[in-house]
Amino acid sequence: MAKRREYSRELIGSLRESGEAAAYLNAAIGEGDRELFLLALRNVAEAQGGVAAVAAKASMSRESVYRMLSVRGNPEMKSLCTLLQSMGLRLAVESAEGSAEG
């Protein structure tokens, strides 16, 4: 269990950098799994001071952010964009042409 806590601490520490957070979220999106993306977003929120701090920055209630990022969460586009913006991130679409998958 100590290795898991150490990994978690290192992960959260690395996600404090916006470039690392963006790459982490992009990798999660690339997996095509909503639950994985929401977990990644929760980890980024934790790195930004926790869900309560991110909710306050986004002018959203803590409860709604917790609900949005839960396993059963289904955030609306507007809420997702607001939350990402509060963490210094944004949602973008890129062409798949030239990628290894496209």
Summary of the structure (lengths in Angstrom):
residues: 102
radius of gyration: 14.0
end to end distance: 38.9
largest distance: 42.4
contacts: 252
relative contact order: 0.12
helix: 63%
strand: 0%
